[in-house]
Every structure is written in C-alpha cells, then in structure tokens.
Amino acid sequence: MAQTMTYSKEQNIKYAQQLNDIIKSLPDYCRDFFDSLEFTKQARTKVAYAYDIRTFYNFLVKEIPFTKGKDIKDVSLSDIEKVSAKDINDFLRYVKVYKHNGAYVTNSDKAAKRKLCALRKFYGYYYRYEIISANPSIKVDMPKIRDKAIVRLDVNEVADFLDQVETGDRLPENARKKHDKFKVRDLALLTLMLGTGIRVSECVGLDIDDLDFDNNRIKVVRKGGDEDYVYFGDEARDALIDYLEERQDMQVKEEDKRALFISQKKSRLTVRSVELLVKKYAATVTSLKHITPHKLRSTYGTNLYQASRDIYLVADVLGHKDVNTTRRHYADMDDENKREARNIVRLREKNE
C-alpha cells in the first residue's frame, strides 16, 4: 500500500513544478545555475530566485539597448556579461513600479533587496566558474531597509481576540452562522498559534499524528526543512482535545485524511485561509493594528521574552537558527530591560 505523502513533501513537489515552469521560460544556460542550488537552498527559495531573475530578463529585453526586443530565451551569456552596475541600479529603480500584462506592479525596498541578492547569487555562479569575466552585481549597493516597529497584540487584546474566536458576538451577522460551525476548530488553531509561536505554514502542515499529548508537544517542519518539537500549554491542549472530538466526525477528502486542520471544502486548511481567519477575528478586537498570523508569532515571542528574559530560549522555541535574528526582532525589549536596570547599581546611599 502506497504511503501517504506529507504536507511538506507535497509543497516541495509544487515548488519544483513551479521552478521547472519558470526555467523553461529562461535561456537554457540558466538551468545550470539552478542545478547548483539543489542542495543549498530550499525549494521555496529557489522559486523566489527564479521569479526575480525572470523579472531581470524581462527588464533586459524591454529597457537595455543591446538586448531590447530580443526574446528572453535568446539573451546570451555574452549579453549578461555586458550588463553594467548602472544597468542593475536601473533595474532596481525599475522594479519599484513597472507595468506587466497590463497591470502595474510595485516592489518595496525589501523586495528590491531580495532581487539584488538573487542577482548576486546568479552572477556569482557564472563568475566563480569563469564563464563570464565580470560580476557587476557586487558593485551595486544593497538597498537599506529601515527597521519597523513590531506590531503585536497586547495581553488584554489576546484575551479579547480569543473571546471573539469563542463567541463571535462582534462578527457581522452573515459571518456568525459559519462561525458556529467552525469555532471549535478556529479556537484550537489560534490558541495553538498564540501559545507556541509556530509559523502559519508549520500550523497548516500539521497532521493528526504530529500531536503528542503524552508530552504536550507537536512535531513541526521548520522553514529550512528540519523537523522540531514544539511544546504547548494546558489552554492549547484543552482546545485541541475539544477540536479532535469534532474532527473524528468530519468528512475529509482521502488525500487529506491525515491533516489536522480541515477547511469547509473538506481538505487541509491553507495558509491563505488562516490569514483570512486571523484578519476576520482581529477586526473585532482592534482597528488600529494590522494583525496577521506572523503578528501572532510576534505576540508569542514578546510574551515569552517578557516572562523569561532569555533571548536564546526565544530563538530556540521560535526556530531561529541565528539568535541575532531574534535579537533584532526584540531589541526594543532589550532597551526596556536597560531602562529598568538603570537604578540597580547604587553609587552612594541616600541620607534619610
């Protein structure tokens, strides 16, 4: 009997198919570059690189004189070699706002930075193997990304948020009927996210077999593909047990029999569905904050750091491979610790 494929493997197959489709639209020599990433980059990252590089080729055949009017497939490595640092700077400016298939496309500074990273990797491969004689991408300054304040739910907002998931009394009238049908599922899912800080992709990828009530933990597949155990508290445990009782009676498509969280369509819940779910309930709690599944993760990280004051613990629980990533996210809380510590060391005793 064939073994059921896991969610992460299904996603990797989907990304592999997307990557192949994009590579087919690029010059044949590009395949060598993507083959070089096979064991160093995750499938999702390779697809992101492919989209960015295809955007670069679109720019070349529309804007650069020596490639203008060519078919993308006909852009040669000698053409790539002629591209200057100024051309790449023009490309980064071009992607801020450009027209594609009759619609305007915009990119933030963060997206422009990602595109330059993809080009540096792309040019670096051909330059390292002496296929081209110059690498103009390293002469281009990386766009500067300014840090933004982290948006998170306050303690009272978390309680109000979960109350609304449970009752739905502030939802629009037309949403309440659907709420009654899925409120147990929604409460289990959102309590788990707020109580563990797992990513939305990790959450929708959970199978029933990933639950371990003996140890109060779940097995997740992290962003880089590694498996990890994440522990949940009593609130999440109770919500999950209530949901599993309902889950037993649900009709589910055969290919998603193992999935933990099931949609109205009787299939595994998607990332987009959870994003809409969070948006729906968050709108009943706050109109000033743009709350997304990632903001629930930030909320958990904040609460854990406030309780433990241990940045290494937070990094480990959130699945950050580099603690500096965690430190950047919670730097404002480090500042709060410094403020609180300002009077700990006394230089002289005050006279009473």
C-alpha positions as CSV (number, residue, x, y, z in Angstrom):
1,M,0.0,0.0,0.0
2,A,1.4,3.4,-1.0
3,Q,2.4,5.7,1.8
4,T,0.5,9.0,2.1
5,M,2.7,11.9,1.2
6,T,3.4,14.5,3.9
7,Y,2.4,18.1,3.5
8,S,6.0,19.3,3.3
9,K,6.8,16.9,0.5
10,E,3.6,18.0,-1.3
11,Q,4.8,21.6,-1.0
12,N,8.2,20.7,-2.3
13,I,6.8,19.0,-5.3
14,K,4.6,22.0,-6.0
15,Y,7.6,24.4,-5.8
16,A,9.7,22.0,-8.0
17,Q,6.9,22.2,-10.7
18,Q,6.8,26.0,-10.4
19,L,10.6,26.2,-10.7
20,N,10.6,24.0,-13.9
21,D,8.0,26.1,-15.5
22,I,10.0,29.3,-14.9
23,I,13.3,27.8,-16.0
24,K,11.6,26.8,-19.3
25,S,11.0,30.5,-20.0
26,L,14.6,31.4,-19.4
27,P,17.7,30.8,-21.5
28,D,19.0,27.2,-21.4
29,Y,22.2,28.1,-19.5
30,C,20.1,29.3,-16.5
31,R,19.4,25.7,-15.7
32,D,23.0,25.1,-14.6
33,F,22.7,27.9,-12.1
34,F,19.5,26.4,-10.5
35,D,21.0,23.0,-10.5
36,S,23.9,24.4,-8.4
37,L,21.3,25.4,-5.7
38,E,19.9,21.9,-5.4
39,F,21.4,21.0,-2.1
40,T,21.9,24.5,-0.6
41,K,18.6,26.2,-1.0
42,Q,15.0,25.2,-0.1
43,A,12.5,24.7,-2.9
44,R,10.6,27.9,-1.9
45,T,13.8,30.0,-2.0
46,K,14.7,28.6,-5.5
47,V,11.3,29.6,-6.8
48,A,11.7,33.1,-5.4
49,Y,15.1,33.4,-7.1
50,A,13.6,32.2,-10.3
51,Y,10.8,34.8,-10.3
52,D,13.3,37.6,-9.5
53,I,15.7,36.5,-12.3
54,R,12.9,36.2,-14.8
55,T,11.9,39.8,-13.9
56,F,15.5,40.9,-14.5
57,Y,15.4,39.2,-18.0
58,N,12.1,41.0,-18.7
59,F,13.8,44.2,-17.9
60,L,16.7,43.5,-20.2
61,V,14.6,42.8,-23.2
62,K,12.4,45.9,-22.6
63,E,14.9,48.5,-21.4
64,I,18.6,47.8,-22.2
65,P,19.7,48.8,-25.7
66,F,21.8,45.7,-26.6
67,T,19.1,43.2,-25.5
68,K,15.9,45.3,-26.3
69,G,13.5,43.5,-28.5
70,K,15.1,40.1,-28.0
71,D,13.2,37.0,-26.9
72,I,14.2,36.2,-23.3
73,K,15.4,32.7,-24.5
74,D,17.8,34.5,-26.9
75,V,19.6,36.6,-24.3
76,S,23.1,35.1,-24.3
77,L,25.8,34.9,-21.6
78,S,27.8,37.5,-23.6
79,D,24.8,39.8,-23.2
80,I,24.7,39.1,-19.5
81,E,28.5,39.9,-19.4
82,K,27.8,43.3,-20.9
83,V,25.4,44.4,-18.2
84,S,26.9,47.1,-16.1
85,A,26.4,48.1,-12.4
86,K,24.5,51.1,-13.7
87,D,22.1,48.7,-15.6
88,I,21.5,46.8,-12.4
89,N,20.9,50.0,-10.5
90,D,18.4,51.0,-13.2
91,F,16.8,47.6,-12.8
92,L,16.3,48.2,-9.0
93,R,14.7,51.5,-9.8
94,Y,12.6,50.0,-12.5
95,V,11.1,47.3,-10.2
96,K,9.7,49.9,-7.8
97,V,6.8,50.5,-10.3
98,Y,6.5,48.8,-13.7
99,K,3.8,47.5,-16.0
100,H,3.3,43.8,-16.6
101,N,0.5,42.2,-18.6
102,G,-1.4,45.5,-18.5
103,A,-1.2,46.0,-14.7
104,Y,1.1,48.0,-12.5
105,V,3.5,46.0,-10.2
106,T,5.1,47.6,-7.2
107,N,8.0,46.5,-5.0
108,S,9.2,47.7,-1.7
109,D,12.8,48.3,-0.7
110,K,12.8,44.9,0.9
111,A,11.7,43.3,-2.3
112,A,14.4,45.2,-4.3
113,K,17.0,44.0,-1.8
114,R,15.8,40.4,-2.4
115,K,16.1,40.8,-6.1
116,L,19.7,42.1,-5.8
117,C,20.5,39.1,-3.6
118,A,19.2,36.8,-6.3
119,L,21.3,38.6,-9.0
120,R,24.5,38.4,-6.8
121,K,23.9,34.7,-6.4
122,F,23.2,34.4,-10.2
123,Y,26.2,36.4,-11.4
124,G,28.4,34.9,-8.7
125,Y,27.9,31.4,-10.0
126,Y,29.0,32.2,-13.6
127,Y,31.8,34.4,-12.4
128,R,33.2,31.8,-10.0
129,Y,33.4,29.2,-12.7
130,E,34.9,31.7,-15.1
131,I,32.0,31.5,-17.6
132,I,31.8,35.3,-17.5
133,S,34.7,37.7,-16.8
134,A,32.9,40.3,-14.6
135,N,30.4,40.4,-11.8
136,P,28.7,43.9,-11.9
137,S,26.2,42.9,-9.1
138,I,28.8,43.2,-6.4
139,K,29.4,46.9,-7.3
140,V,25.8,47.7,-6.5
141,D,25.0,48.9,-3.0
142,M,22.4,46.8,-1.2
143,P,19.2,48.8,-0.6
144,K,19.0,49.9,3.0
145,I,16.0,48.5,4.9
146,R,14.8,50.6,7.8
147,D,13.5,48.7,10.8
148,K,9.8,49.0,11.6
149,A,8.2,48.8,15.0
150,I,6.9,45.3,15.7
151,V,3.1,45.0,15.7
152,R,1.8,42.6,18.3
153,L,-1.3,42.1,20.4
154,D,-1.3,43.4,24.0
155,V,-2.2,41.0,26.8
156,N,-5.8,42.3,27.0
157,E,-6.1,42.1,23.2
158,V,-5.0,38.5,23.2
159,A,-7.8,37.6,25.7
160,D,-10.3,39.7,23.8
161,F,-9.2,38.1,20.5
162,L,-9.7,34.5,21.8
163,D,-13.0,35.5,23.4
164,Q,-14.2,36.6,20.0
165,V,-13.0,33.3,18.4
166,E,-15.1,31.5,21.0
167,T,-18.2,33.7,20.9
168,G,-18.2,35.5,17.6
169,D,-20.6,38.1,19.0
170,R,-19.0,41.0,17.3
171,L,-18.8,39.4,13.9
172,P,-21.2,40.6,11.1
173,E,-24.5,38.8,11.0
174,N,-23.7,36.9,7.8
175,A,-20.5,35.5,9.3
176,R,-22.0,34.1,12.5
177,K,-23.6,31.0,11.0
178,K,-20.2,29.9,9.6
179,H,-18.6,30.8,12.9
180,D,-20.8,28.5,14.9
181,K,-19.8,25.6,12.6
182,F,-16.0,26.2,12.8
183,K,-15.5,28.0,16.1
184,V,-14.1,24.9,17.9
185,R,-11.5,24.4,15.0
186,D,-10.7,28.1,15.0
187,L,-10.2,28.3,18.7
188,A,-7.9,25.2,18.6
189,L,-5.8,26.6,15.7
190,L,-5.5,30.2,17.0
191,T,-4.8,29.1,20.6
192,L,-2.1,26.8,19.3
193,M,-0.5,29.6,17.3
194,L,-0.7,32.1,20.1
195,G,0.6,29.6,22.6
196,T,3.5,28.3,20.6
197,G,4.6,30.9,18.1
198,I,4.6,28.5,15.2
199,R,4.5,29.8,11.7
200,V,1.3,29.6,9.7
201,S,2.9,27.2,7.2
202,E,4.0,25.0,10.1
203,C,0.5,25.1,11.5
204,V,-1.4,24.1,8.3
205,G,1.2,21.4,7.7
206,L,0.3,19.6,10.9
207,D,-1.0,16.1,10.7
208,I,-3.0,14.4,13.5
209,D,-0.1,12.1,14.1
210,D,2.1,15.1,14.9
211,L,0.2,15.6,18.1
212,D,1.8,14.1,21.3
213,F,-0.5,14.6,24.3
214,D,1.8,12.4,26.5
215,N,4.4,15.2,26.3
216,N,2.2,18.1,25.3
217,R,4.1,18.8,22.1
218,I,3.7,18.9,18.3
219,K,6.2,17.9,15.6
220,V,6.7,20.7,13.0
221,V,8.7,21.0,9.8
222,R,10.6,24.2,10.2
223,K,11.3,26.8,7.5
224,G,14.6,25.2,6.4
225,G,13.0,21.7,6.3
226,D,14.3,20.5,9.6
227,E,11.9,18.7,12.0
228,D,11.4,20.1,15.5
229,Y,9.3,19.5,18.6
230,V,7.3,22.5,20.0
231,Y,5.6,22.3,23.4
232,F,2.1,23.7,24.1
233,G,0.4,24.6,27.4
234,D,-2.8,23.5,29.0
235,E,-5.0,26.0,27.2
236,A,-3.9,24.7,23.8
237,R,-4.1,21.1,25.0
238,D,-7.8,21.6,26.1
239,A,-8.7,23.4,22.8
240,L,-7.0,20.7,20.7
241,I,-8.8,17.9,22.5
242,D,-12.2,19.6,22.0
243,Y,-11.4,20.0,18.3
244,L,-10.3,16.4,17.9
245,E,-13.7,15.2,19.1
246,E,-15.3,17.2,16.3
247,R,-12.6,16.2,13.9
248,Q,-13.5,12.5,14.2
249,D,-16.9,13.1,12.7
250,M,-15.7,15.3,9.8
251,Q,-15.9,14.2,6.2
252,V,-12.5,14.7,4.7
253,K,-11.0,14.2,1.2
254,E,-9.0,11.0,1.0
255,E,-5.7,12.8,0.2
256,D,-6.1,14.9,3.4
257,K,-7.2,12.3,5.9
258,R,-4.1,12.9,8.0
259,A,-4.4,16.6,8.1
260,L,-5.2,18.2,11.5
261,F,-7.0,21.4,10.5
262,I,-9.7,20.9,7.9
263,S,-11.4,23.5,5.8
264,Q,-15.0,24.0,4.7
265,K,-14.0,22.2,1.4
266,K,-13.2,19.1,3.4
267,S,-9.4,19.5,2.7
268,R,-6.4,20.7,4.5
269,L,-6.7,24.3,5.6
270,T,-4.4,26.6,3.5
271,V,-2.1,29.4,4.6
272,R,-4.4,31.9,2.8
273,S,-7.4,30.6,4.7
274,V,-5.7,31.1,8.1
275,E,-4.6,34.6,7.0
276,L,-8.3,35.5,6.3
277,L,-9.3,33.8,9.6
278,V,-6.9,36.0,11.6
279,K,-8.0,39.1,9.8
280,K,-11.7,38.4,10.5
281,Y,-11.3,38.0,14.2
282,A,-8.7,40.7,14.6
283,A,-11.1,43.2,13.1
284,T,-13.4,42.7,16.0
285,V,-10.6,43.5,18.5
286,T,-8.5,46.3,17.0
287,S,-8.9,48.6,14.1
288,L,-5.5,50.3,14.6
289,K,-3.3,47.3,14.2
290,H,-2.8,45.2,11.1
291,I,-2.8,41.7,12.6
292,T,-1.6,38.7,10.6
293,P,-0.6,35.2,11.5
294,H,3.0,36.4,11.8
295,K,1.9,39.1,14.3
296,L,0.5,36.2,16.4
297,R,4.0,34.7,16.3
298,S,5.5,38.1,17.3
299,T,3.0,38.3,20.2
300,Y,4.1,34.9,21.5
301,G,7.8,35.8,21.2
302,T,7.2,39.0,23.1
303,N,5.3,37.3,25.9
304,L,7.9,34.5,26.2
305,Y,10.8,37.1,26.3
306,Q,9.0,39.2,28.9
307,A,8.5,36.1,31.1
308,S,11.9,34.5,30.6
309,R,14.3,37.4,29.7
310,D,16.2,34.7,27.8
311,I,16.8,35.6,24.2
312,Y,18.4,32.2,23.5
313,L,15.2,30.4,24.7
314,V,13.0,32.6,22.5
315,A,15.3,31.9,19.5
316,D,15.2,28.1,20.1
317,V,11.4,28.0,20.6
318,L,10.7,30.1,17.5
319,G,13.1,28.1,15.4
320,H,15.5,30.9,14.6
321,K,18.9,29.4,13.6
322,D,20.7,32.7,14.3
323,V,20.0,34.3,17.7
324,N,20.8,37.7,16.1
325,T,17.6,37.3,14.1
326,T,15.7,37.1,17.4
327,R,17.6,39.9,18.9
328,R,16.8,42.2,16.0
329,H,13.1,41.5,16.5
330,Y,13.1,42.1,20.2
331,A,15.7,44.8,20.5
332,D,13.1,47.3,21.9
333,M,12.5,44.9,24.8
334,D,16.3,44.8,25.5
335,D,16.1,48.6,25.8
336,E,13.3,48.2,28.3
337,N,15.5,45.9,30.3
338,K,18.2,48.5,30.3
339,R,15.8,51.2,31.5
340,E,14.6,49.0,34.3
341,A,18.2,48.3,35.3
342,R,19.3,52.0,35.5
343,N,18.9,52.2,39.3
344,I,20.0,48.7,40.2
345,V,23.6,49.8,40.9
346,R,23.7,52.4,43.7
347,L,26.8,54.6,43.9
348,R,26.0,56.2,47.2
349,E,23.4,55.6,49.8
350,K,20.9,58.5,50.2
351,N,20.8,60.2,53.6
352,E,17.4,59.8,55.2
